[in-house]
Amino acid sequence: MQSRALSTEEGKDPANTSRTNQSRVLPLRLLQIFGLFLALCVAFSVISVYMIKRFGVSTTLTSPQSSFQPCYEEVGGLDRWIKPPSTLLHTMNDTELLWRASFAPKVKKYPFQRVPKVAFMFLTKGPLPLGPLWERFLKGHEGLYSIYIHSTPPFLANFPASSVFYRRQIPSKVGMVWKRACYTGKFSAASNAAECKNLFMAFIQGSPFLLMKAWDNILMGNFNSIEASLVGSPSVPETQKNALPWLLHLKVEDCTPSKSSYSCLVAEWGRMSMCDAERRLLANALLDISNERFVLLSESCIPLYNFTLIYHYIMKSKYSFMGAFDDPGPYGRGRYNGNMKPEVSISQWRKGAQWFEVNRKLAVNIVEDTTFYKKFEEFCKPACYVDEHYFPTMLTIQSGNLIANRSITWVDWSRGGAHPATFGKADITEEFLHRVVSNHKCLYNNQPSSTCFLFARKFAPSTLEPLLQLAHKHLGF
C-alpha cells in the first residue's frame, strides 16, 4: 500500500508507465522492418542492374503487357490520319487496298488546316516521254498536287531525285504479286526474297507472251504444258527457265481461271483489268486525306493551261467531269447485256470516255463498289468495253446529280477508227494549239463557258520539243 501510495504521491501511474515503454519499443520495430525492406530493395536493384548488363534487358522476371493504350498517349495521334504515306510502296493486295481506301470521315469539317490537292494519276504503258512538260507545268506549286503512276510491267520508273515523278510509281498487280509471294516465303527456287523478285521480273521481261501462256496453264493446273513450252523452247532465255520452279509454286490472290490470263496481272484496254488499274490509282491517292480531286491521265496527255487556272477550275466546280451519255446505237445500248438486271437496266446504261476527273466522294464510291463490279466483270466483255461503261453507268445511278456529263480531256476523232488521232512533231504549231483550246462551248457550274477542256491527248514523244518551245506563249507555263 505504501509503495502504491508513494507512486501516487509522486504523480506516476504504473499503467501509464507500461504504455510509455511499449510505445518506445513499437517505433524501434517499425524502423527495423523498414530498414530490412530498404536493404532488400537495394539488393534487388543491384541484382537487376547486373542481370541487365550481363544478359540484356530480358530477364526471367517479366511484367504483363497491357494492350490498353491510355488516352494521354494519343496526343498528336491525328498525324497518322492526316499525313500522306511516307512511301507509295506497300504489300497490300487489291482487296486490302480498296478496303483501306474506302475509309471516309462523316464529319464534313476537318479538325486541321487542310489544303485540298489535285491528284494527277498517270495510267501508262511505260515511261513518261512528256514528263519535262509536266515538270514545267507543276513547278512552283508544291503542296497543291500529288502524283501517282501506274505503269504496265515490266517497266520500272527511274526518275532522278529532283523530279516530281521520283518514287511516285504505285505497286501494280505484278508488283504486289512478287511482294506478297516473295515476302511471305512462297518461293522455292529462290533462296531469299531479293532473288525471288529477280526471278519473277526476269521471267516477265523475257517474254510477256510466254507469261500469258504460262499463266493460263498455271490457272488450269497444266504444269507439264508450262515446262514443255518454256524449257523445251530454244528461244526461251535461261533466266526464264531458271524461274520456272518458282513460278510453278506461285499462287496469286485475286487471280482465278475466270479472269483473262495475262490481264489478271496487266491492264488491258477494254477489259476489267483496266478498271482495276484505275481503281488501284484512286485507292492509292485516297490514302492522302488532302487529295480532293482526282484526274486520270495517260502518258500521251498534256495540260492546255497553266497550273493555277486548272487548279481553280477543278476545285471550284460543283460537278465531277465524267462523260456519261445514253447512246442508242450498236456501240452504246447495243453492248448492254440483259443479265445486268436488276442492278442495271438498259435505260440506265451509259457510255463515256475513259479519262475522267472525280471528287473525293465519287472516288470513294468507285473503290468501295462490289455490286456493280461483279456485273460488269461477268457481263461486259469485248465487244463491250468495260472501261467505257462501268464508271459512267455506276455513277449515273448512284450520284447522277454530281457529274457534269462531259470530259475535260480533248481528243480528235476526226480521222476515224477505233482510237483517236495521235499527233506527231509536225502537227505541233501555233495554229494547232490555238485550235485545240478555241471554239468550244459547254456548261461550267450551269453557266455557259468557252473553257471546256483542260487537257488533251494523244501526243507522241516526238512532240516534246515543239511543245516546250510553244508552252510559255500558248499554254501559259
C-alpha positions as CSV (number, residue, x, y, z in Angstrom):
1,M,0.0,0.0,0.0
2,Q,2.8,2.3,0.8
3,S,4.5,1.7,-2.4
4,R,1.3,2.4,-4.3
5,A,0.7,5.4,-2.3
6,L,4.2,6.6,-2.9
7,S,3.8,6.2,-6.5
8,T,0.5,8.1,-6.4
9,E,2.1,10.8,-4.4
10,E,4.9,11.2,-6.8
11,G,2.3,11.6,-9.7
12,K,3.3,8.4,-11.6
13,D,0.7,5.9,-12.7
14,P,2.0,2.4,-13.3
15,A,-0.3,1.8,-16.2
16,N,0.9,4.9,-17.9
17,T,4.5,3.9,-17.4
18,S,3.8,0.5,-19.1
19,R,2.2,2.1,-22.1
20,T,5.1,4.5,-22.5
21,N,7.6,1.6,-22.6
22,Q,5.5,-0.2,-25.2
23,S,5.4,2.9,-27.4
24,R,9.1,3.2,-27.3
25,V,9.5,-0.4,-28.4
26,L,7.0,-0.1,-31.3
27,P,8.8,2.6,-33.3
28,L,12.0,0.6,-32.9
29,R,10.4,-2.4,-34.5
30,L,9.0,-0.4,-37.4
31,L,12.4,1.1,-38.1
32,Q,13.9,-2.4,-38.1
33,I,11.2,-3.6,-40.6
34,F,11.7,-0.6,-42.8
35,G,15.4,-1.0,-42.8
36,L,15.1,-4.6,-43.8
37,F,12.7,-3.7,-46.6
38,L,15.1,-1.0,-47.8
39,A,18.0,-3.4,-47.8
40,L,16.0,-5.9,-49.9
41,C,15.2,-3.1,-52.4
42,V,18.8,-2.1,-52.7
43,A,19.9,-5.7,-53.2
44,F,17.1,-6.3,-55.8
45,S,18.2,-3.2,-57.7
46,V,21.9,-4.3,-57.7
47,I,21.0,-7.7,-58.9
48,S,18.7,-6.3,-61.7
49,V,21.4,-3.9,-62.9
50,Y,23.9,-6.8,-63.0
51,M,21.4,-9.1,-64.9
52,I,20.7,-6.3,-67.5
53,K,24.4,-5.7,-68.1
54,R,25.2,-9.4,-68.2
55,F,22.3,-10.8,-70.2
56,G,20.4,-7.8,-71.7
57,V,17.1,-6.3,-71.0
58,S,15.1,-9.5,-70.9
59,T,15.2,-11.4,-67.6
60,T,13.2,-14.2,-66.1
61,L,11.1,-11.6,-64.3
62,T,8.6,-10.2,-66.8
63,S,5.7,-7.9,-66.2
64,P,2.5,-8.5,-68.0
65,Q,2.0,-6.2,-71.0
66,S,-1.4,-4.5,-71.2
67,S,-3.0,-3.8,-74.6
68,F,-4.8,-0.8,-73.2
69,Q,-3.5,2.5,-74.5
70,P,-4.1,5.3,-72.1
71,C,-5.6,8.5,-73.5
72,Y,-2.6,10.7,-72.9
73,E,-0.6,8.6,-75.4
74,E,-3.0,9.7,-78.2
75,V,-1.9,13.3,-78.1
76,G,-0.7,14.1,-81.6
77,G,-2.2,10.8,-82.8
78,L,-4.1,12.7,-85.6
79,D,-0.9,12.9,-87.6
80,R,-1.1,9.3,-88.7
81,W,-4.5,10.1,-90.3
82,I,-3.7,13.4,-92.0
83,K,-0.2,12.9,-93.2
84,P,0.2,11.2,-96.6
85,P,2.1,7.8,-96.6
86,S,5.8,8.3,-96.5
87,T,6.2,5.9,-99.4
88,L,3.9,4.6,-102.1
89,L,5.3,1.1,-101.9
90,H,3.2,-1.3,-99.8
91,T,2.3,-5.0,-99.8
92,M,-1.5,-4.7,-99.7
93,N,-3.3,-6.7,-102.3
94,D,-6.3,-5.1,-104.1
95,T,-8.8,-6.3,-101.6
96,E,-6.9,-4.8,-98.7
97,L,-6.1,-1.6,-100.5
98,L,-9.6,-0.9,-101.6
99,W,-10.9,-1.6,-98.1
100,R,-8.4,0.8,-96.6
101,A,-9.1,3.5,-99.2
102,S,-12.8,3.3,-98.6
103,F,-12.5,4.9,-95.1
104,A,-14.3,8.3,-95.2
105,P,-14.9,10.7,-92.3
106,K,-18.6,11.5,-91.6
107,V,-17.8,14.9,-90.1
108,K,-17.5,17.3,-93.0
109,K,-15.4,20.0,-91.2
110,Y,-11.8,19.0,-90.9
111,P,-10.2,19.5,-87.5
112,F,-7.0,20.8,-89.1
113,Q,-6.0,23.3,-91.7
114,R,-6.4,21.2,-94.8
115,V,-5.1,22.4,-98.2
116,P,-7.0,20.5,-100.9
117,K,-4.8,18.9,-103.6
118,V,-5.3,17.6,-107.1
119,A,-4.2,14.1,-107.6
120,F,-2.7,13.6,-111.1
121,M,-3.0,9.8,-111.8
122,F,-1.0,8.6,-114.8
123,L,-2.1,5.3,-116.3
124,T,0.8,4.4,-118.6
125,K,2.2,1.6,-120.7
126,G,5.8,2.6,-119.9
127,P,7.8,5.8,-119.4
128,L,6.5,9.4,-119.4
129,P,8.1,10.9,-122.5
130,L,6.3,14.2,-122.0
131,G,7.5,14.3,-118.3
132,P,9.6,17.5,-118.8
133,L,6.5,19.4,-120.0
134,W,4.6,18.3,-116.8
135,E,7.6,19.2,-114.7
136,R,7.4,22.8,-116.0
137,F,3.6,22.8,-115.5
138,L,3.9,21.8,-111.9
139,K,6.9,23.9,-110.9
140,G,6.3,26.2,-108.0
141,H,3.0,24.7,-106.9
142,E,4.3,22.1,-104.4
143,G,1.7,21.3,-101.8
144,L,-1.3,21.7,-104.2
145,Y,-0.9,18.4,-106.1
146,S,0.1,14.8,-105.8
147,I,1.3,12.4,-108.5
148,Y,0.7,8.7,-108.9
149,I,2.0,6.5,-111.7
150,H,0.6,3.0,-112.7
151,S,2.7,1.5,-115.5
152,T,2.5,-1.8,-117.3
153,P,5.1,-4.4,-116.2
154,P,7.9,-4.9,-116.6
155,F,8.6,-1.1,-116.8
156,L,10.1,0.3,-113.6
157,A,10.3,4.1,-113.4
158,N,13.7,5.6,-112.9
159,F,13.3,9.3,-112.4
160,P,16.0,11.5,-110.8
161,A,15.6,12.5,-107.1
162,S,14.9,16.1,-108.3
163,S,11.9,15.0,-110.4
164,V,8.3,15.5,-109.3
165,F,7.8,11.9,-110.5
166,Y,10.5,10.5,-108.2
167,R,9.2,7.4,-106.3
168,R,5.6,8.1,-107.4
169,Q,5.0,4.8,-109.0
170,I,2.4,2.7,-107.2
171,P,2.6,-1.1,-106.9
172,S,0.9,-2.7,-110.0
173,K,-0.7,-6.1,-109.9
174,V,2.6,-7.7,-110.8
175,G,4.4,-5.6,-108.2
176,M,2.0,-6.8,-105.5
177,V,2.3,-10.4,-106.7
178,W,6.1,-10.7,-106.2
179,K,6.0,-8.7,-103.0
180,R,3.3,-10.9,-101.4
181,A,4.8,-14.1,-102.7
182,C,8.5,-13.2,-102.0
183,Y,8.0,-11.7,-98.6
184,T,5.7,-14.4,-97.3
185,G,8.0,-17.3,-98.2
186,K,6.0,-18.6,-101.2
187,F,9.0,-19.4,-103.3
188,S,11.1,-22.5,-103.9
189,A,13.9,-21.9,-106.4
190,A,14.9,-18.6,-104.8
191,S,16.9,-18.6,-101.6
192,N,15.7,-15.2,-100.5
193,A,13.2,-12.5,-101.2
194,A,15.5,-10.5,-103.4
195,E,16.3,-13.4,-105.6
196,C,12.6,-14.3,-105.8
197,K,11.9,-10.8,-107.2
198,N,14.7,-11.1,-109.7
199,L,13.4,-14.4,-111.0
200,F,9.9,-13.2,-111.4
201,M,10.9,-9.9,-113.1
202,A,13.3,-11.8,-115.3
203,F,10.5,-14.1,-116.4
204,I,8.3,-11.1,-117.3
205,Q,11.0,-9.2,-119.1
206,G,11.9,-12.2,-121.1
207,S,8.6,-12.6,-122.9
208,P,5.1,-11.2,-121.9
209,F,3.5,-13.6,-124.4
210,L,5.1,-16.6,-122.7
211,L,3.9,-15.2,-119.4
212,M,0.4,-15.1,-120.7
213,K,0.6,-18.7,-121.9
214,A,2.2,-19.9,-118.7
215,W,-0.4,-18.1,-116.6
216,D,-3.2,-19.8,-118.4
217,N,-1.6,-23.1,-117.7
218,I,-1.0,-22.3,-114.1
219,L,-4.6,-21.4,-113.5
220,M,-5.7,-24.6,-115.2
221,G,-3.1,-26.7,-113.4
222,N,-1.3,-27.8,-116.6
223,F,2.2,-27.6,-115.2
224,N,3.6,-30.1,-117.8
225,S,2.5,-27.7,-120.6
226,I,4.4,-24.9,-119.0
227,E,7.6,-26.9,-118.7
228,A,7.3,-28.0,-122.4
229,S,6.6,-24.5,-123.7
230,L,9.4,-22.9,-121.7
231,V,12.2,-25.3,-121.1
232,G,11.7,-27.1,-124.4
233,S,12.0,-23.9,-126.4
234,P,15.5,-22.8,-127.6
235,S,14.2,-19.2,-127.8
236,V,13.4,-19.0,-124.1
237,P,16.1,-17.2,-122.2
238,E,17.9,-19.1,-119.5
239,T,16.6,-16.7,-116.8
240,Q,13.1,-17.8,-117.6
241,K,14.0,-21.4,-117.4
242,N,15.5,-20.8,-114.0
243,A,12.4,-19.0,-112.9
244,L,10.1,-22.0,-113.8
245,P,10.4,-23.9,-110.5
246,W,9.5,-20.8,-108.5
247,L,6.7,-19.9,-110.9
248,L,5.0,-23.2,-110.5
249,H,4.7,-22.7,-106.8
250,L,3.3,-19.2,-107.1
251,K,-0.3,-18.7,-106.1
252,V,-1.7,-15.3,-106.5
253,E,-4.7,-13.9,-104.7
254,D,-7.5,-12.5,-106.9
255,C,-6.3,-14.4,-110.0
256,T,-8.7,-17.1,-110.9
257,P,-9.5,-19.0,-114.1
258,S,-12.5,-16.7,-114.6
259,K,-10.2,-13.8,-115.2
260,S,-8.4,-13.2,-118.5
261,S,-5.0,-14.8,-118.1
262,Y,-2.5,-12.1,-118.7
263,S,-5.0,-9.3,-117.9
264,C,-5.0,-10.7,-114.4
265,L,-1.6,-9.1,-114.0
266,V,-1.5,-6.4,-116.7
267,A,-4.1,-3.7,-117.5
268,E,-5.6,-4.4,-121.0
269,W,-7.7,-2.0,-122.9
270,G,-11.4,-2.8,-122.9
271,R,-11.1,-5.3,-120.1
272,M,-11.9,-5.2,-116.4
273,S,-8.1,-5.2,-115.6
274,M,-8.1,-1.6,-117.0
275,C,-10.7,-0.6,-114.5
276,D,-8.8,-2.5,-111.8
277,A,-5.7,-0.3,-112.6
278,E,-7.8,2.8,-112.4
279,R,-9.4,1.8,-109.1
280,R,-5.9,1.0,-107.8
281,L,-4.7,4.5,-108.7
282,L,-7.7,6.0,-107.0
283,A,-7.3,3.9,-103.9
284,N,-3.6,4.8,-103.5
285,A,-4.5,8.5,-104.0
286,L,-7.2,8.3,-101.4
287,L,-4.7,7.3,-98.8
288,D,-3.7,11.0,-98.7
289,I,-6.5,12.8,-96.9
290,S,-5.6,16.1,-98.6
291,N,-6.3,14.8,-102.1
292,E,-9.7,16.3,-103.0
293,R,-9.9,15.9,-106.8
294,F,-8.6,13.1,-108.9
295,V,-7.6,13.3,-112.6
296,L,-6.9,10.2,-114.7
297,L,-4.3,10.9,-117.4
298,S,-2.2,8.9,-119.8
299,E,1.5,9.3,-120.9
300,S,0.2,11.0,-124.1
301,C,-1.7,13.7,-122.2
302,I,-0.7,17.4,-122.0
303,P,-2.1,20.3,-119.9
304,L,-3.7,23.1,-122.0
305,Y,-3.4,25.9,-119.4
306,N,-1.2,26.9,-116.5
307,F,-1.5,25.1,-113.2
308,T,-3.3,28.0,-111.4
309,L,-6.1,28.1,-113.9
310,I,-6.6,24.3,-114.0
311,Y,-6.4,24.0,-110.2
312,H,-9.1,26.7,-109.6
313,Y,-11.3,25.4,-112.5
314,I,-11.4,21.9,-110.9
315,M,-11.6,23.0,-107.3
316,K,-14.4,25.5,-107.8
317,S,-16.5,23.1,-109.9
318,K,-19.7,21.8,-108.3
319,Y,-19.5,18.7,-110.5
320,S,-17.1,16.0,-111.4
321,F,-16.1,15.6,-115.0
322,M,-17.3,12.2,-116.1
323,G,-18.7,11.7,-119.5
324,A,-22.0,9.7,-119.3
325,F,-24.5,9.7,-122.2
326,D,-27.1,7.3,-123.4
327,D,-26.1,6.0,-126.8
328,P,-29.0,4.2,-128.5
329,G,-26.8,2.8,-131.3
330,P,-24.9,-0.5,-131.5
331,Y,-21.8,0.9,-129.7
332,G,-24.0,2.0,-126.7
333,R,-27.2,0.2,-125.8
334,G,-26.1,-2.4,-128.3
335,R,-23.5,-3.6,-125.8
336,Y,-25.9,-4.0,-123.0
337,N,-26.5,-7.5,-121.6
338,G,-29.8,-8.3,-120.1
339,N,-28.1,-10.2,-117.3
340,M,-27.1,-6.9,-115.8
341,K,-30.5,-6.6,-114.3
342,P,-31.7,-5.8,-111.7
343,E,-28.7,-3.7,-110.8
344,V,-28.5,-2.0,-114.2
345,S,-31.4,-1.6,-116.6
346,I,-31.0,-0.7,-120.3
347,S,-32.4,2.8,-119.6
348,Q,-29.6,3.3,-117.0
349,W,-26.8,2.1,-119.3
350,R,-24.3,4.8,-120.1
351,K,-21.2,5.3,-122.1
352,G,-18.3,7.8,-121.6
353,A,-14.6,8.5,-122.2
354,Q,-12.1,6.6,-120.1
355,W,-10.3,9.7,-118.9
356,F,-12.2,11.3,-116.1
357,E,-12.0,13.7,-113.1
358,V,-13.9,13.0,-109.9
359,N,-14.1,14.5,-106.4
360,R,-13.3,12.6,-103.3
361,K,-16.8,11.4,-102.6
362,L,-17.1,9.8,-106.0
363,A,-13.6,8.4,-105.8
364,V,-14.7,6.6,-102.6
365,N,-17.8,5.3,-104.3
366,I,-15.7,3.8,-107.1
367,V,-13.2,2.0,-104.9
368,E,-15.8,0.7,-102.4
369,D,-18.1,-0.8,-105.1
370,T,-18.7,-4.5,-105.1
371,T,-22.2,-4.7,-106.5
372,F,-21.7,-3.2,-110.0
373,Y,-18.2,-4.6,-110.3
374,K,-19.4,-8.2,-110.3
375,K,-22.0,-7.5,-113.0
376,F,-19.6,-5.6,-115.3
377,E,-16.8,-8.2,-114.8
378,E,-19.1,-11.0,-115.8
379,F,-21.4,-9.5,-118.5
380,C,-19.3,-6.7,-120.1
381,K,-16.6,-8.3,-122.2
382,P,-15.4,-7.3,-125.7
383,A,-17.1,-6.2,-127.8
384,C,-18.5,-4.5,-124.7
385,Y,-15.6,-2.4,-123.5
386,V,-15.9,-2.1,-119.7
387,D,-13.7,1.0,-119.3
388,E,-16.3,2.9,-121.4
389,H,-19.3,1.8,-119.4
390,Y,-18.6,0.8,-115.8
391,F,-17.9,4.1,-114.1
392,P,-20.3,6.2,-116.2
393,T,-23.2,3.8,-115.6
394,M,-22.5,3.3,-111.9
395,L,-22.1,7.0,-111.1
396,T,-25.1,7.9,-113.1
397,I,-27.2,5.5,-111.0
398,Q,-25.6,6.4,-107.6
399,S,-24.8,10.1,-108.0
400,G,-26.0,11.4,-111.3
401,N,-26.6,14.9,-109.9
402,L,-22.8,15.2,-109.1
403,I,-21.4,14.6,-112.6
404,A,-21.1,17.2,-115.4
405,N,-21.7,14.6,-118.2
406,R,-18.7,15.7,-120.1
407,S,-14.9,15.1,-120.1
408,I,-12.2,17.8,-119.7
409,T,-9.7,15.9,-121.9
410,W,-9.8,16.8,-125.5
411,V,-9.2,14.2,-128.3
412,D,-9.6,14.3,-132.0
413,W,-11.9,11.6,-133.6
414,S,-12.0,13.3,-137.0
415,R,-9.7,10.7,-138.6
416,G,-12.0,7.9,-137.8
417,G,-11.1,4.4,-136.4
418,A,-11.4,2.8,-133.0
419,H,-8.9,5.2,-131.5
420,P,-8.5,8.9,-131.6
421,A,-5.7,10.6,-133.6
422,T,-2.1,10.6,-132.4
423,F,-0.2,13.8,-133.1
424,G,3.5,14.0,-134.0
425,K,6.1,16.6,-134.1
426,A,5.0,18.1,-137.4
427,D,1.5,18.7,-136.0
428,I,2.6,21.0,-133.2
429,T,2.2,24.5,-134.4
430,E,0.8,27.7,-133.0
431,E,-2.3,27.3,-135.2
432,F,-2.8,23.8,-133.9
433,L,-2.6,24.7,-130.2
434,H,-4.9,27.7,-130.8
435,R,-7.5,25.3,-132.5
436,V,-7.3,22.9,-129.5
437,V,-8.3,25.5,-126.9
438,S,-10.7,27.6,-129.0
439,N,-14.2,27.4,-130.4
440,H,-15.7,25.3,-127.6
441,K,-19.0,25.7,-125.8
442,C,-20.0,23.9,-122.6
443,L,-21.6,24.5,-119.2
444,Y,-19.5,25.2,-116.2
445,N,-21.4,25.2,-112.9
446,N,-24.6,25.5,-115.0
447,Q,-23.3,28.6,-116.8
448,P,-22.1,28.9,-120.5
449,S,-18.4,28.7,-120.9
450,S,-15.8,28.6,-123.6
451,T,-13.2,26.9,-121.4
452,C,-14.2,23.3,-121.7
453,F,-11.0,21.2,-122.0
454,L,-8.1,21.4,-119.6
455,F,-6.0,18.5,-121.0
456,A,-5.5,16.9,-124.4
457,R,-4.3,13.7,-125.9
458,K,-2.8,11.8,-127.8
459,F,0.7,13.3,-128.2
460,A,3.7,11.2,-129.4
461,P,7.1,11.5,-127.7
462,S,8.4,13.5,-130.7
463,T,6.1,16.4,-129.7
464,L,8.0,17.2,-126.6
465,E,10.5,19.7,-128.1
466,P,8.0,21.8,-130.0
467,L,5.6,21.8,-127.0
468,L,8.3,23.1,-124.7
469,Q,9.1,25.8,-127.2
470,L,5.4,26.9,-127.5
471,A,4.2,26.2,-124.0
472,H,5.1,29.6,-122.5
473,K,3.3,31.6,-125.1
474,H,0.3,29.4,-125.9
475,L,-0.2,27.2,-122.8
476,G,0.7,29.8,-120.1
477,F,3.6,28.0,-118.5
